Amino acid sequence: MKSAVLKSCLAGLLLIVGACAANTQQGSAPVRYGDELAVTLGASLQSMTIGGFNLHYAEAGEVGRPTVVFIHGTPGSWRALGRLLGHDELLAQARLVAIDRPGWGGSGLLSNEEQGSFAEQSKLISPLLHKLKEESGNQPLILVGHSLGASYAPYLAYRNPGLVDGVLMAAGAIDPELGKPRWYNYAANVWPISRLIDAGLQKANVEIWGVHDALTELEPWWESAAIPLIYMQGEADELVDPKNLDYAERFLPAANTRVIRIPDQSHFVHRQQSELIAELTLDLLSASSGECVIALLEAPAPNLC
């Protein structure tokens, strides 16, 4: 009986720690990681070298248009949001890029200290954002993140003043208090549990430890953020506390923020609400391009203008 209970608890622990995963790729794959999906979508796989580091990403659409960059959670890869690279309406309006965050997919491996630091990962992602912005002729750059990627998206905007023109956050922690490690994050560091978790989930656990500090650093930025912001989350999210919706309504700037509650929706909005994410991304493109006068709180769903 005790053995069965232990196995059940461990299974639950692994599920909770790793449930954001599209996969548990370790970052040691060749740069062509995800080639089959890229071919299906008509996307190309690229890489950018920053110092001695290699950042891998997939892209589709025409250079010279506004740019949308998709940022996955943990564990994960560009494929988590990558199917949106084949979305016809998005392709008609923007160049679409889905990155492998440092340490994942085809991107290079990091030390534990770097993996758990938003600041260090930002240093490796930001050069690509600047490159994409320049190649667009300074047209709008939109960031779309899911789960941990939704925590990274506003952090990257904060770290790069004037670069990002809109942010869509899907089911990510933005409240510093709700971004603190949970009991299972502590448990995952303790032997023998740590020995039972594969390297990908161990790395995901390392990343969670950086969330609270990054969100605390980010918190003062919300008041001054003047770009269009969207926060969306399922009210039945079992992995990221839905109280982040309350935080978004209280602390994100009301004049340029839209908060979308999705009843009975789990954490996996990137799979189950992909069309809504696409529509909202199109709204951000329109808003940031000055094609409409937006009143975020008065706009009917899902349009911002």
Buried (B, 14 or more C-beta within 10 A) or exposed (E): EEEEEEEEEBEEBBEBBBBBBBBBBBBEBEBEBBBEBBEEBEBEBBBBEBEEBBBBBBBBBEEEBBBBBBBBBBBBBBBBBBBBBBBEEBBEBBBBBBBBBBBBBBBBBBEEEBBBBBEBBBBBBBBBBEEBBEBBEEBBBBBBBBBBBBBBBBBBBBBBEEBBBBBBBBBBBBBBEBBBBBEBBEBBBEEEBEEEBEEBBBBBBBBBBBBBBBBEBBBEBBEEBEBBBBBBBBEEBEBBBBBBBBBBBEBBBEEBBBBBBBEEBBBBBBBEBBEBBBBBBBBBBBBBBEEEEBEBEEBEEBBBB
